[in-house]
Amino acid sequence: MRPDGRPCDTTRNIIIQPDYTETSGGSVLISCGKTKVLCTALLEIGTAQFLKNTGTGWLTAEYAMLPSSTSERKKRETLKPDGRSTEIKRLIGRSLRCAVDMKKLGERTIWIDCDVLQADGGTRTASISGAYVALVLGVRKWLRAGLIERDPIIHQVAAVSVGICGGKPMLDLCYSEDSSAEVDMNLVADETGAYIELQGTGEGRAFTPAELSRLIELGNKGICDIMKLQREALGISDK
């Protein structure tokens, strides 16, 4: 029995609250069970140094856990982020760059900020799924304001965790499951089913091709469920 009584193939209760803060871009509070992440997207004139004078934009991400997001106070990352946060912000950036046509963006930079208010596992996947919605909301505002000329969104992106706990493949691990998992994996994919990133590790043991296949099957189901919630949050109806 899982801590919250869920079946092994079911995500936690996911709530996406759009326009959570009043900004010039997009904002979302995403809750995945007890995990809560504030995701924002803001636009800045000017592109990355290596893209100057190319007519191409850029998207970059920041990620941080607030001191009170865990049961014991986490030191605030003021000057130098820890290795884990650096890894996660790079993952978020890579994932969401796949959603954007940088040529259509022009020489502008989209800043994605993901701040974990409360952590109970799956903060990086929740950040990606929530930040995608914040990104689309921001793009809608920037188009209306004439800050960009063309819609640069080319793909929907979502992410979810899977793992093996007690020999059972499971979808969307909470912290107690993740901390004791024998196998831990994160999947990031677009709406076509193509993978942007797969991160899989045998924490306590190696895993078989059959187990990998089942984990991917569970992850695909979870991503489809999350994408449906993203579209609902954005007011996009499924035909």
KEKE-3310 file (N, C-alpha, C; in steps of 0.2 Angstrom, whole numbers, plus 5000, padded with zeros to 4 digits):
npx = (5004:5003:5009:4999:4988:4986:4984:4997:4998:4995:4995:4999:4987:4985:4986:4984:4986:4983:4990:4994:5002:5003:5011:5021:5023:5020:5012:5011:5005:5009:5003:5008:5002:5008:5019:5023:5025:5030:5030:5036:5037:5046:5050:5064:5073:5085:5097:5106:5124:5131:5123:5120:5116:5111:5098:5091:5083:5083:5081:5081:5083:5080:5081:5075:5075:5064:5069:5060:5054:5056:5056:5067:5076:5081:5097:5097:5100:5110:5121:5129:5122:5118:5125:5114:5103:5109:5110:5096:5090:5097:5091:5077:5078:5084:5073:5062:5067:5065:5052:5050:5052:5066:5070:5058:5056:5065:5078:5077:5075:5069:5065:5064:5058:5058:5052:5052:5040:5035:5041:5039:5044:5048:5050:5057:5051:5038:5041:5045:5033:5024:5030:5029:5016:5016:5025:5017:5006:5013:5018:5006:5002:5013:5012:5000:5003:5012:5025:5032:5032:5027:5020:5030:5029:5031:5029:5021:5026:5029:5032:5037:5039:5045:5047:5054:5048:5050:5050:5040:5034:5031:5021:5024:5032:5031:5040:5044:5043:5052:5064:5067:5067:5071:5074:5075:5068:5066:5055:5054:5044:5037:5021:5020:5024:5037:5053:5061:5070:5077:5080:5087:5091:5098:5096:5097:5099:5102:5092:5080:5078:5064:5058:5062:5055:5041:5042:5043:5031:5022:5027:5023:5009:5007:5012:5003:4992:4995:4997:4984:4979:4987:4982:4969:4971:4975:4964:4962:4953:4951:4949)
npy = (4994:5011:5026:5036:5029:5027:5018:5009:5014:5028:5045:5058:5069:5082:5099:5114:5130:5144:5160:5164:5174:5192:5197:5203:5193:5175:5165:5152:5141:5125:5110:5095:5082:5084:5092:5108:5121:5136:5143:5154:5165:5176:5190:5196:5209:5206:5193:5178:5179:5172:5171:5184:5196:5186:5185:5176:5170:5165:5154:5152:5145:5145:5138:5134:5129:5135:5140:5135:5124:5111:5098:5101:5116:5122:5128:5145:5148:5160:5166:5155:5142:5125:5109:5101:5109:5116:5106:5103:5115:5116:5105:5109:5120:5114:5106:5115:5123:5115:5117:5129:5139:5147:5156:5162:5169:5179:5191:5189:5185:5172:5170:5157:5154:5143:5140:5131:5129:5120:5104:5087:5076:5074:5087:5092:5087:5092:5106:5107:5104:5113:5125:5125:5128:5141:5147:5147:5155:5167:5170:5172:5185:5193:5193:5200:5212:5216:5214:5203:5196:5184:5169:5158:5145:5128:5115:5105:5102:5090:5082:5068:5057:5041:5024:5010:5002:4992:4981:4984:4993:5010:5025:5042:5047:5050:5058:5049:5037:5039:5041:5029:5021:5008:5009:5024:5036:5049:5056:5066:5073:5077:5082:5073:5062:5060:5059:5070:5070:5057:5051:5039:5028:5015:5014:5005:4993:4985:4986:4978:4975:4973:4978:4992:4994:4994:5004:5015:5014:5017:5030:5036:5036:5044:5056:5059:5061:5072:5082:5083:5090:5102:5107:5110:5120:5130:5133:5126:5115:5098:5090)
npz = (5000:4995:5003:5002:4998:4984:4968:4959:4947:4946:4946:4959:4967:4956:4955:4945:4946:4937:4933:4946:4952:4950:4937:4923:4915:4914:4927:4938:4951:4955:4961:4967:4974:4990:4986:4981:4969:4964:4948:4936:4922:4913:4902:4893:4885:4873:4870:4873:4875:4866:4855:4850:4838:4829:4827:4835:4849:4867:4880:4898:4914:4932:4948:4964:4981:4994:5011:5020:5014:5017:5030:5039:5040:5025:5019:5013:4996:4991:4985:4979:4971:4976:4970:4966:4964:4953:4943:4942:4937:4925:4918:4918:4910:4898:4895:4892:4882:4871:4869:4862:4848:4844:4834:4831:4842:4842:4846:4861:4878:4888:4904:4916:4931:4945:4960:4975:4986:4995:4998:4993:4986:4968:4964:4953:4942:4943:4942:4929:4922:4927:4924:4910:4908:4914:4905:4892:4896:4898:4885:4879:4885:4881:4867:4865:4870:4861:4862:4857:4841:4835:4839:4848:4853:4850:4855:4867:4883:4896:4912:4923:4937:4940:4947:4956:4970:4983:4975:4966:4951:4950:4948:4949:4962:4979:4992:5003:4996:4985:4992:4997:4986:4974:4961:4952:4941:4930:4918:4903:4891:4875:4866:4856:4860:4860:4868:4878:4888:4898:4914:4922:4936:4945:4961:4972:4966:4950:4936:4925:4907:4905:4916:4914:4903:4908:4917:4908:4902:4912:4915:4902:4903:4914:4910:4899:4907:4914:4904:4899:4910:4910:4898:4901:4911:4903:4896:4885:4874:4873:4858)
capx = (5000:5007:5007:4992:4983:4985:4986:5004:4999:4991:4998:4996:4982:4989:4982:4988:4983:4986:4990:4995:5004:5002:5017:5021:5023:5015:5014:5007:5006:5007:5003:5008:5001:5011:5024:5020:5031:5028:5033:5035:5040:5047:5053:5069:5075:5092:5098:5112:5130:5134:5118:5120:5116:5109:5091:5089:5082:5085:5077:5085:5079:5082:5077:5078:5070:5064:5072:5055:5051:5058:5055:5072:5077:5086:5100:5095:5105:5110:5127:5131:5117:5121:5125:5108:5099:5112:5108:5089:5089:5099:5086:5071:5080:5084:5066:5057:5069:5062:5045:5051:5056:5070:5070:5052:5056:5069:5083:5074:5077:5063:5067:5059:5060:5054:5053:5049:5037:5035:5044:5037:5046:5045:5050:5060:5046:5033:5043:5044:5026:5021:5033:5027:5010:5018:5027:5012:5003:5018:5018:5000:5003:5018:5009:4995:5007:5016:5033:5034:5027:5025:5020:5036:5028:5030:5028:5019:5031:5027:5037:5034:5044:5043:5052:5053:5048:5048:5049:5034:5035:5026:5021:5024:5034:5032:5047:5045:5044:5058:5070:5069:5066:5077:5076:5072:5068:5062:5054:5052:5042:5032:5015:5020:5027:5045:5057:5066:5075:5076:5085:5086:5096:5097:5098:5098:5100:5101:5085:5080:5074:5057:5056:5063:5049:5036:5043:5042:5024:5019:5028:5019:5003:5007:5013:4997:4987:4997:4996:4977:4978:4990:4978:4963:4973:4976:4958:4962:4949:4952:4944)
capy = (5000:5017:5031:5040:5024:5027:5013:5010:5018:5034:5051:5061:5074:5088:5105:5119:5137:5149:5167:5164:5181:5197:5198:5205:5187:5170:5162:5146:5137:5118:5106:5088:5080:5089:5096:5114:5124:5142:5144:5160:5166:5183:5191:5201:5211:5204:5186:5175:5182:5168:5172:5191:5197:5181:5185:5170:5171:5160:5152:5149:5143:5145:5133:5135:5127:5139:5137:5131:5119:5104:5098:5104:5122:5122:5135:5149:5149:5167:5167:5149:5136:5118:5105:5098:5114:5118:5101:5104:5121:5115:5101:5113:5124:5110:5104:5120:5125:5111:5120:5136:5141:5153:5161:5166:5173:5185:5192:5190:5179:5170:5168:5153:5153:5138:5141:5126:5131:5114:5098:5080:5072:5076:5094:5094:5086:5097:5112:5107:5103:5119:5130:5125:5132:5148:5150:5149:5161:5173:5171:5176:5192:5196:5194:5205:5218:5218:5213:5198:5197:5178:5164:5154:5139:5123:5109:5105:5098:5089:5078:5064:5053:5034:5021:5004:5002:4985:4977:4986:4999:5015:5031:5049:5045:5055:5058:5043:5032:5041:5041:5022:5017:5003:5012:5030:5038:5055:5057:5072:5071:5082:5080:5068:5056:5059:5060:5076:5068:5051:5050:5033:5026:5010:5016:5000:4987:4986:4985:4974:4978:4972:4983:4998:4995:4995:5011:5020:5013:5021:5037:5039:5037:5050:5062:5060:5064:5079:5086:5085:5095:5108:5110:5113:5126:5135:5134:5122:5110:5092:5088)
capz = (5000:4995:5009:5001:4996:4977:4964:4957:4940:4947:4949:4965:4965:4953:4954:4942:4947:4933:4935:4953:4954:4945:4934:4916:4911:4916:4933:4940:4957:4953:4967:4965:4981:4995:4983:4978:4966:4960:4942:4933:4915:4911:4895:4894:4879:4873:4870:4876:4872:4860:4850:4848:4831:4825:4827:4839:4856:4872:4886:4903:4920:4939:4952:4971:4986:4999:5017:5024:5010:5019:5037:5042:5036:5020:5019:5007:4991:4990:4981:4975:4972:4977:4964:4964:4961:4946:4939:4940:4933:4918:4916:4916:4904:4892:4893:4890:4876:4866:4867:4859:4842:4846:4829:4831:4848:4841:4851:4868:4883:4893:4911:4919:4938:4949:4968:4978:4992:4999:4994:4995:4980:4962:4963:4946:4936:4944:4940:4922:4920:4929:4920:4903:4908:4915:4898:4887:4898:4897:4878:4877:4887:4877:4860:4866:4872:4855:4864:4852:4835:4833:4844:4847:4856:4845:4858:4874:4887:4903:4915:4928:4940:4941:4951:4959:4977:4986:4969:4962:4947:4953:4945:4952:4968:4984:4995:5006:4991:4982:4997:4998:4979:4972:4955:4951:4935:4928:4910:4900:4884:4871:4865:4851:4864:4859:4874:4878:4893:4902:4919:4926:4940:4949:4967:4976:4962:4943:4933:4919:4901:4906:4921:4911:4898:4912:4920:4903:4900:4917:4913:4897:4905:4918:4906:4896:4912:4916:4898:4899:4916:4907:4893:4905:4915:4898:4893:4878:4875:4869:4853)
cpx = (5004:5005:5001:4987:4982:4987:4993:5004:4995:4995:4995:4991:4986:4984:4986:4984:4986:4986:4990:4997:5003:5009:5016:5022:5018:5017:5009:5010:5004:5008:5003:5008:5003:5016:5020:5026:5027:5033:5031:5039:5040:5051:5058:5072:5083:5092:5105:5118:5132:5129:5117:5121:5115:5101:5087:5088:5085:5080:5081:5081:5083:5078:5080:5072:5070:5066:5066:5051:5052:5057:5061:5074:5083:5090:5098:5101:5105:5115:5128:5126:5121:5121:5119:5104:5102:5110:5100:5087:5091:5094:5080:5073:5080:5077:5062:5060:5066:5054:5045:5055:5060:5071:5064:5052:5060:5074:5081:5076:5071:5067:5062:5062:5055:5056:5049:5047:5037:5037:5042:5039:5044:5046:5053:5055:5040:5035:5043:5037:5022:5024:5031:5020:5011:5021:5022:5008:5007:5018:5012:5000:5008:5016:5004:4998:5011:5024:5036:5029:5024:5025:5025:5035:5026:5028:5025:5024:5028:5032:5034:5040:5041:5048:5050:5054:5046:5046:5044:5035:5029:5027:5021:5026:5034:5038:5048:5046:5051:5064:5072:5068:5073:5079:5072:5073:5064:5061:5051:5050:5038:5026:5014:5022:5034:5048:5062:5072:5073:5082:5083:5092:5094:5100:5101:5100:5100:5094:5085:5077:5067:5054:5057:5057:5042:5036:5041:5034:5020:5020:5024:5012:5002:5008:5007:4992:4989:4996:4989:4976:4981:4985:4971:4965:4974:4970:4958:4958:4951:4947:4942)
cpy = (5006:5022:5034:5035:5023:5020:5014:5014:5024:5039:5054:5066:5080:5093:5111:5125:5142:5156:5168:5171:5186:5199:5200:5199:5182:5167:5157:5143:5130:5114:5099:5084:5085:5094:5102:5118:5130:5143:5150:5161:5173:5184:5197:5203:5209:5196:5184:5178:5178:5168:5179:5191:5191:5181:5180:5172:5165:5159:5149:5149:5144:5141:5134:5132:5132:5136:5133:5126:5112:5104:5101:5110:5121:5129:5138:5149:5156:5168:5161:5144:5130:5115:5102:5103:5116:5113:5102:5110:5120:5110:5105:5117:5120:5108:5109:5123:5121:5113:5126:5136:5147:5158:5165:5171:5180:5186:5194:5184:5178:5167:5164:5152:5148:5138:5136:5128:5126:5108:5091:5076:5075:5083:5096:5093:5091:5104:5113:5108:5110:5125:5131:5129:5140:5151:5151:5155:5167:5175:5175:5183:5196:5198:5200:5212:5220:5217:5207:5198:5190:5173:5159:5147:5134:5116:5110:5100:5097:5083:5074:5060:5046:5030:5014:5004:4995:4981:4979:4993:5004:5021:5037:5048:5051:5054:5052:5037:5033:5040:5033:5017:5013:5006:5018:5033:5044:5055:5063:5071:5077:5078:5074:5061:5055:5062:5066:5073:5061:5051:5044:5030:5020:5012:5011:4993:4989:4984:4982:4978:4978:4977:4990:4999:4997:5002:5016:5020:5018:5028:5040:5040:5043:5056:5064:5064:5071:5084:5088:5091:5102:5111:5113:5119:5131:5136:5131:5116:5104:5090:5080)
cpz = (5000:5001:5008:4998:4988:4974:4961:4951:4940:4949:4955:4962:4963:4952:4951:4942:4943:4935:4943:4956:4949:4942:4926:4912:4914:4923:4935:4947:4955:4960:4965:4972:4986:4992:4980:4976:4963:4954:4939:4926:4914:4905:4896:4887:4879:4873:4873:4872:4866:4854:4848:4841:4826:4824:4831:4846:4861:4877:4892:4909:4926:4943:4959:4976:4992:5006:5021:5020:5012:5027:5041:5037:5031:5019:5012:5002:4988:4984:4976:4976:4973:4970:4962:4961:4954:4941:4937:4936:4926:4915:4914:4910:4897:4890:4890:4883:4870:4864:4863:4853:4843:4841:4829:4837:4847:4846:4858:4872:4887:4899:4914:4927:4942:4956:4971:4985:4997:4995:4997:4989:4974:4960:4956:4941:4937:4942:4932:4919:4922:4925:4913:4903:4909:4908:4893:4890:4897:4889:4876:4879:4882:4869:4860:4867:4866:4857:4860:4847:4833:4839:4843:4850:4850:4848:4865:4877:4894:4906:4921:4931:4940:4945:4953:4966:4979:4980:4964:4958:4949:4949:4950:4960:4973:4988:4999:5002:4987:4986:4998:4991:4977:4965:4954:4944:4934:4920:4909:4893:4881:4870:4860:4854:4863:4866:4873:4883:4897:4907:4923:4930:4944:4956:4972:4973:4955:4941:4926:4913:4902:4911:4918:4906:4902:4915:4914:4901:4906:4916:4908:4899:4910:4915:4902:4900:4913:4910:4898:4904:4913:4902:4896:4908:4910:4894:4886:4879:4871:4864:4853)
residu = (MET:ARG:PRO:ASP:GLY:ARG:PRO:CYS:ASP:THR:THR:ARG:ASN:ILE:ILE:ILE:GLN:PRO:ASP:TYR:THR:GLU:THR:SER:GLY:GLY:SER:VAL:LEU:ILE:SER:CYS:GLY:LYS:THR:LYS:VAL:LEU:CYS:THR:ALA:LEU:LEU:GLU:ILE:GLY:THR:ALA:GLN:PHE:LEU:LYS:ASN:THR:GLY:THR:GLY:TRP:LEU:THR:ALA:GLU:TYR:ALA:MET:LEU:PRO:SER:SER:THR:SER:GLU:ARG:LYS:LYS:ARG:GLU:THR:LEU:LYS:PRO:ASP:GLY:ARG:SER:THR:GLU:ILE:LYS:ARG:LEU:ILE:GLY:ARG:SER:LEU:ARG:CYS:ALA:VAL:ASP:MET:LYS:LYS:LEU:GLY:GLU:ARG:THR:ILE:TRP:ILE:ASP:CYS:ASP:VAL:LEU:GLN:ALA:ASP:GLY:GLY:THR:ARG:THR:ALA:SER:ILE:SER:GLY:ALA:TYR:VAL:ALA:LEU:VAL:LEU:GLY:VAL:ARG:LYS:TRP:LEU:ARG:ALA:GLY:LEU:ILE:GLU:ARG:ASP:PRO:ILE:ILE:HIS:GLN:VAL:ALA:ALA:VAL:SER:VAL:GLY:ILE:CYS:GLY:GLY:LYS:PRO:MET:LEU:ASP:LEU:CYS:TYR:SER:GLU:ASP:SER:SER:ALA:GLU:VAL:ASP:MET:ASN:LEU:VAL:ALA:ASP:GLU:THR:GLY:ALA:TYR:ILE:GLU:LEU:GLN:GLY:THR:GLY:GLU:GLY:ARG:ALA:PHE:THR:PRO:ALA:GLU:LEU:SER:ARG:LEU:ILE:GLU:LEU:GLY:ASN:LYS:GLY:ILE:CYS:ASP:ILE:MET:LYS:LEU:GLN:ARG:GLU:ALA:LEU:GLY:ILE:SER:ASP:LYS)
# end
